[in-house]
Amino acid sequence: MSHEHKLLFHLRMLTDSVRMEAYCRAIEGTVRPGDVVVDLGSGSGILGLLAARAGASRVFCVEKDKYMVQRARRIVHDNGFDGVVEFLNTKIEDLESFPLPVDVIVSETMGPAGIDEGIFQLFSHCVRLLGSRPRCIPDELTVLAAPLQVHELVERRAQACRVVGLNFSSLAGNIGSISQILPVMPSMLIGPVGKLFHGAPGIDTLPEELTVTWDLAELCPIDAVGVWFKTRLSEDVDLANPPEGPDTHWNQLVLPILPGTGPIRGAVQFTLWPRFDSITPRWKWRLSWDGGEYTGDPADLDEPEDLEG
Ligand SMILES: C[S@@+](CC[C@H](N)C(=O)[O-])C[C@H]1O[C@@H](n2cnc3c(N)ncnc32)[C@H](O)[C@@H]1O
């Protein structure tokens, strides 16, 4: 990611008032005066600064991105917390120890689906280093999924198949393998919302395969699956990005099923294989129902068939 994109990415998070208000309350309610805090994936340093303001005696900000560490050091200095907030410019996976016993881990390493920035793996590494699980923000995370009808996806694909009278269907066909981040409207939901995963970062491990089954009462075609999260940051602070909730910078993750399933009813099983190869993970997913199956696989995008070869 270029420096410009990084700054815009962090500014979007900093100006997401739903996210910021929730983290402010959770940190103020969890961090006690004198605590030692780890800000895991500290980016601009905002969560570490909130911990310092809440009375932490030391805050260790672990951040792999050197440019963001440089920017954040300046922000910490500008806010007068130089002696309190310290930066460890490394991947958490490469860190061997912390200089002091730690009372709290705080982290916002969540994408639109909650698990897409590897929060469970990052907390596991951190807790393993510490030897026991301290107070954690977030404390729990749930991943939710629902079948959708998204007319824009279907129309965009249809339009992309024929561009100014030319046949582009081989390119447009791959839209069905690409996950997208879009605002899902409540009117797009055509079935029940199901729980794909629930766990506590630092305790639970994310399985390699997540599955949910919906029972569709009405006959309807599915052309995407929407995925989002809800999390308990602390005892009395929740944060979520559901379609019916207030707008957040996350929006929702949309996995297309294109061309759609056609009208179906009854049990529909959705399976997701989480992968974390970049900030926009390349998801693989499958939908199966009585008489049909669809697999979205980003591997389809790698090497198009070479007609000359
Ligand atoms: C979503 S941003 C959140 C930044 C900041 N904590 C906030 O709330 O605005 C996640 C940050 O985690 C960092 N990160 C991701 N994986 C990491 C790892 N394995 N070790 C250290 N930092 C990591 C990224 O570089 C990014 O700056």
The ligand as a MOL file (V3000), in Angstrom:
LIG
                    3D

  0  0  0     0  0            999 V3000
M  V30 BEGIN CTAB
M  V30 COUNTS 27 29 0 0 0
M  V30 BEGIN ATOM
M  V30 1 C -6.9550 -1.8400 11.2020 0
M  V30 2 S -5.3960 -1.1070 11.5800 0 CHG=1
M  V30 3 C -5.7630 -0.3920 13.1700 0
M  V30 4 C -4.8250 0.6910 13.5620 0
M  V30 5 C -5.1150 1.3500 14.9120 0
M  V30 6 N -4.9680 0.4120 16.0110 0
M  V30 7 C -6.5010 1.9430 14.9580 0
M  V30 8 O -7.3330 1.4170 15.6920 0
M  V30 9 O -6.7590 2.9090 14.2320 0 CHG=-1
M  V30 10 C -4.4100 -2.5300 11.9490 0
M  V30 11 C -2.9120 -2.2700 12.0610 0
M  V30 12 O -2.3030 -3.5010 12.4490 0
M  V30 13 C -1.0410 -3.6150 11.8310 0
M  V30 14 N -0.6980 -5.0530 11.7960 0
M  V30 15 C -1.3250 -6.0100 11.0530 0
M  V30 16 N -0.7440 -7.2070 11.2540 0
M  V30 17 C 0.2530 -7.0200 12.1520 0
M  V30 18 C 1.2130 -7.8820 12.7460 0
M  V30 19 N 1.2330 -9.1800 12.4230 0
M  V30 20 N 2.0890 -7.3800 13.6470 0
M  V30 21 C 2.0800 -6.0330 13.9160 0
M  V30 22 N 1.2030 -5.1530 13.3510 0
M  V30 23 C 0.2970 -5.6350 12.4900 0
M  V30 24 C -1.2730 -2.9980 10.4550 0
M  V30 25 O -0.0500 -2.5830 9.8550 0
M  V30 26 C -2.2240 -1.8390 10.7930 0
M  V30 27 O -1.4980 -0.6500 11.0160 0
M  V30 END ATOM
M  V30 BEGIN BOND
M  V30 1 1 1 2
M  V30 2 1 2 3
M  V30 3 1 2 10
M  V30 4 1 3 4
M  V30 5 1 4 5
M  V30 6 1 5 6
M  V30 7 1 5 7
M  V30 8 2 7 8
M  V30 9 1 7 9
M  V30 10 1 10 11
M  V30 11 1 11 12
M  V30 12 1 11 26
M  V30 13 1 12 13
M  V30 14 1 13 14
M  V30 15 1 13 24
M  V30 16 1 14 15
M  V30 17 1 14 23
M  V30 18 2 15 16
M  V30 19 1 16 17
M  V30 20 1 17 18
M  V30 21 2 17 23
M  V30 22 1 18 19
M  V30 23 2 18 20
M  V30 24 1 20 21
M  V30 25 2 21 22
M  V30 26 1 22 23
M  V30 27 1 24 25
M  V30 28 1 24 26
M  V30 29 1 26 27
M  V30 END BOND
M  V30 END CTAB
M  END
